[in-house]
Amino acid sequence: MMNQIRHGRWFELYSTEGQYLVPQDFIGKQTDVTAKEAQPYIQGEFIQARVVDGYCVRLSSPGYLDCTEWFGPFETYEEAQDHLTTLFGDIE
């Protein structure tokens, strides 16, 4: 697995099963998300969404579908990297 740090605009999607971070360009450039638009990215029933900016992190296996959930957002690249190290240790 490899570190993945991505800066951009994100949707924080809230459902009855928890919170999910999704890059805004996966859903669209709008600022409001409907339950139908959010459903492919969440488990449970959609509650609400909000737009956030910053760095988000996860681990991913290039060429495979395996990856962790996104974590964040963080204001700086360094904060994002520190969070990855705290969660998963030193992984390149």
C-alpha positions, 0 to 999 in steps of 0.5 A: 500500500502507498500513501496518497495525499490529495488536495482539493475540495471535498464533500463530507457526507453524513449518513446513519452509518457515519461520515465519508469524504468524497472528492467533489469532482466525483459528484460534481461541482455543485455545493448541494448534494442529494441523497441519490447523488450521495448513495454510491459513496455511503452506507446507510441513509443519507443525512446531510453533506457539506463542502470542505477544502484541504488535504485528505489522506488514505492508503492505496494499492496502485492497480488494485481496488484496495484502499482505505477510506479518506481521512481529513481534511487537513490544512497543510501537507505536513499535517496530512503526512503526520496523520498518515504516519500516526495511523499507519506508521512509515509507509512509502 
